Amino acid sequence: MVSIMANEWIVASAPGKVILAGEHFVVKGEPAIAMAISLRARAYVRFREDKDIVIESENLKVRSVPTRGIVKEELIPIVSIVNKIVEMSNCNRGIELRIKSEIPPASGMGSSAAVAVACAAALNELLNLNLGLDEICKIAYEAEVIVHKKPSGIDNTISTYGGVILYRKGKGFESIQYNIKNHKFILADSGLPRNTGVMVSNVLSLYNKYERILKHVYKASRELVMMVVDALRKGDAEMLGDLMNINHGLLSAIGVSNAKLEELVYIARMNGAKGAKITGAGGGGFIVALVDNSSYSKVMNALRTVSRRVFVTEVSKDGVKIEKDN
Ligand code: PMV
């Protein structure tokens, strides 16, 4: 057993994600595909000299000291993770937890899940609990329930395991081979705020009202997702692009697109993207576009004229991991 000195930081990081296909439909049991991206959330933990538990988020600029009854609303999910893990370890030492994230919050890139996974992994390491990835994923899911009410679990799963996964709610996931070469994903921000929980409940209400029609859209998404798996395995970028476009159409059908998201999607396509779609809950947040090396600059520049945040990302093989202190 490695003994940890009072001031030694342990750092865990976990990736954000984009959903390549099947968001929303996944909430009602259909499959979806998520891909881990290069942006990561980091949790720094160390023991304190006193008995306090202090949690700070650099991005949200909030600080909670639950041992003194100070709990900021934004940190409630993280406080629940800390309480759970501390209880499991019977530790009575003070702990400091600092969160820093490269993933834009409320953007559809799974920032809350990545933060939760990173925090659970860092605390697991600090307290020497030897929890496996499945347990870390489950603890992060419980925190996601506090954030999003009815999450499918796709975000905490991709953040834990990395790579590309085919996910089914309640049935687990399968890692998918990713053989698309010489292509990148561009992400562009609509700049519109949105709330995943509200978007999910709007879609569920629409489904209940128009089930006779929408059950066919859900079935179409199921077929589409299985074809995306084929496209990824075969490395067929043309097919992936077409399927992303069709997926976007299905998301419009369930009411999660709007004028700004359509503008971003069409600008990407008109400038040479092979495919472009909303990623995540929609209503705002980001779109994702698939580009090859020849169209990359043109799509980036065109999107920059209508979006305040445009960046490029690739698949990250790494899920959650312990990093060296930096
Ligand atoms: O919060 P987002 O934008 O990453 O979207 C999550 C994906 C949904 O399918 C809309 C919800 C879920 O829990 O799967």
Residues whose N, C-alpha, C, O or C-beta is under 5 A from the ligand:
A	BS01	PMV	E23 H24 V26 S107 G108 M109 G110 K150 P151 S152 G153 I154 T196 T279 G280 A281
